[in-house]
Amino acid sequence: MRNRHLSLKSLDDLVVGEVFETQGYTLAQADITSFAFSFDPQPFHIDEVAASQSIFGGIIASGFHSIAICFRLFIQCGIFARSSLGGTGLDEVRWFAPVRAGDTLTAEVEVTKLVPSTSKEDRGVAVLQYRGYNQRKELVVSFYGNHYLLR
């Protein structure tokens, strides 16, 4: 079930199998190197010469940057604006393809599990699978986010 019409949701409003689609974000070279200098300063993220000699053949975005973009795109949809209580973690993070300057990332976010709290009736956890794609519809990143939500 695809959901392009995004509205506010609580745990009880979600349906397993529901998929949300985000807008896109195009990365600039400055975005990639700025993030990398701050959080993942490996040579293939920050040094053009070293990156050109790497297995990637040029500068690529940090995988953590790709995760952050996909997460941001979903959160900016506002779906959990009134129900989010934070998160309980990420699971099964996988990177499938490098992300480069000029790539536009979008995310599909699928509800995979809903777990009402047994100790606090007003909340629970929604497990969402994030899948990030580039403009060629190539899967570049996938992970599960555990969202702590009001019911």
SULKA-V57314 format. One record per residue. N is the residue number from 1. SS is DSSP state (a for helix, b for strand, c for the rest). OMEGA is omega in radians with two decimals (999 if undefined). NEAR is the number of other C-alpha atoms within 12 Angstrom. Layout:
# SULKA-V57314
n={N | N}
ss={SS | SS}
omega={OMEGA | OMEGA}
near={NEAR | NEAR}
This chain:
# SULKA-V57314
n={1 | 2 | 3 | 4 | 5 | 6 | 7 | 8 | 9 | 10 | 11 | 12 | 13 | 14 | 15 | 16 | 17 | 18 | 19 | 20 | 21 | 22 | 23 | 24 | 25 | 26 | 27 | 28 | 29 | 30 | 31 | 32 | 33 | 34 | 35 | 36 | 37 | 38 | 39 | 40 | 41 | 42 | 43 | 44 | 45 | 46 | 47 | 48 | 49 | 50 | 51 | 52 | 53 | 54 | 55 | 56 | 57 | 58 | 59 | 60 | 61 | 62 | 63 | 64 | 65 | 66 | 67 | 68 | 69 | 70 | 71 | 72 | 73 | 74 | 75 | 76 | 77 | 78 | 79 | 80 | 81 | 82 | 83 | 84 | 85 | 86 | 87 | 88 | 89 | 90 | 91 | 92 | 93 | 94 | 95 | 96 | 97 | 98 | 99 | 100 | 101 | 102 | 103 | 104 | 105 | 106 | 107 | 108 | 109 | 110 | 111 | 112 | 113 | 114 | 115 | 116 | 117 | 118 | 119 | 120 | 121 | 122 | 123 | 124 | 125 | 126 | 127 | 128 | 129 | 130 | 131 | 132 | 133 | 134 | 135 | 136 | 137 | 138 | 139 | 140 | 141 | 142 | 143 | 144 | 145 | 146 | 147 | 148 | 149 | 150 | 151}
ss={c | b | b | c | c | c | c | c | c | c | a | a | a | c | c | c | c | c | b | b | b | c | c | c | b | b | c | c | a | a | a | a | a | a | a | a | a | a | a | c | c | c | a | a | a | a | c | a | a | a | a | a | c | c | c | c | c | c | c | c | c | c | a | a | a | a | a | a | a | a | a | a | a | a | a | a | c | c | c | c | c | c | c | b | b | b | b | b | b | b | b | b | b | b | b | c | c | c | c | c | c | c | c | b | b | b | b | b | b | b | b | b | b | b | b | b | c | c | c | c | c | c | b | b | b | b | b | b | b | b | b | b | b | c | c | c | c | c | b | b | b | b | b | b | b | b | b | b | b | b | c}
omega={3.14 | -3.10 | 3.07 | 3.13 | -3.02 | 3.09 | -3.14 | -3.10 | 2.93 | -3.14 | -3.08 | 3.12 | -3.07 | 3.13 | 3.08 | -3.09 | 3.10 | -3.12 | 3.08 | 3.12 | -3.09 | 2.94 | -3.13 | 3.06 | 3.13 | -3.12 | 2.99 | 3.10 | -3.14 | 3.08 | -3.07 | -3.08 | 3.12 | 3.11 | -3.08 | 3.12 | -3.11 | -2.93 | -3.08 | -2.98 | 3.05 | -3.04 | -3.11 | 3.03 | -2.96 | -3.03 | -3.06 | -3.13 | 3.13 | -3.14 | -3.14 | 3.13 | -3.12 | 3.09 | -3.11 | 3.11 | 3.13 | -3.12 | 3.05 | 3.09 | 3.00 | 3.06 | 3.10 | 3.08 | 3.12 | 3.08 | -3.10 | 3.13 | 3.14 | 3.11 | 3.13 | -3.12 | 3.13 | -3.12 | 3.13 | 3.05 | 3.07 | -3.06 | -3.10 | -3.05 | -3.11 | -3.05 | -3.05 | 3.04 | -3.11 | -3.11 | 3.12 | 3.05 | 3.05 | 3.12 | 3.00 | 3.10 | 3.12 | 3.06 | -3.02 | -3.09 | 3.12 | 3.08 | -3.05 | 3.05 | -3.11 | 3.09 | 3.06 | 3.14 | 2.96 | 3.13 | 2.88 | -3.07 | -3.05 | 3.06 | -3.10 | -3.11 | 3.08 | -3.05 | 3.06 | 3.11 | 3.07 | -3.12 | -3.14 | -3.03 | -3.04 | -3.07 | 3.09 | -3.10 | 2.99 | 3.08 | -3.09 | 3.02 | 3.08 | 3.02 | -3.14 | -3.11 | 2.99 | -3.06 | 3.09 | -3.12 | 3.06 | 3.08 | -3.13 | -3.12 | 3.06 | 3.08 | 3.07 | 3.06 | 3.13 | -3.05 | 3.09 | -3.00 | 2.95 | 3.09 | 999}
near={17 | 17 | 20 | 17 | 16 | 24 | 18 | 22 | 26 | 28 | 34 | 25 | 20 | 35 | 23 | 22 | 20 | 26 | 25 | 36 | 32 | 33 | 27 | 26 | 29 | 25 | 27 | 20 | 24 | 19 | 27 | 38 | 29 | 20 | 26 | 26 | 20 | 16 | 18 | 21 | 23 | 23 | 25 | 30 | 38 | 29 | 24 | 20 | 15 | 18 | 22 | 17 | 14 | 18 | 13 | 20 | 18 | 24 | 33 | 41 | 46 | 36 | 32 | 29 | 34 | 45 | 34 | 30 | 37 | 40 | 38 | 24 | 29 | 36 | 29 | 22 | 26 | 21 | 29 | 28 | 19 | 18 | 28 | 26 | 21 | 21 | 22 | 18 | 17 | 24 | 18 | 18 | 22 | 22 | 24 | 18 | 24 | 31 | 41 | 32 | 25 | 21 | 29 | 29 | 41 | 37 | 40 | 37 | 41 | 32 | 33 | 25 | 23 | 29 | 28 | 23 | 18 | 10 | 9 | 14 | 15 | 20 | 24 | 30 | 34 | 42 | 33 | 39 | 35 | 42 | 38 | 47 | 34 | 31 | 22 | 15 | 18 | 21 | 26 | 37 | 37 | 33 | 33 | 30 | 33 | 31 | 38 | 30 | 35 | 30 | 27}
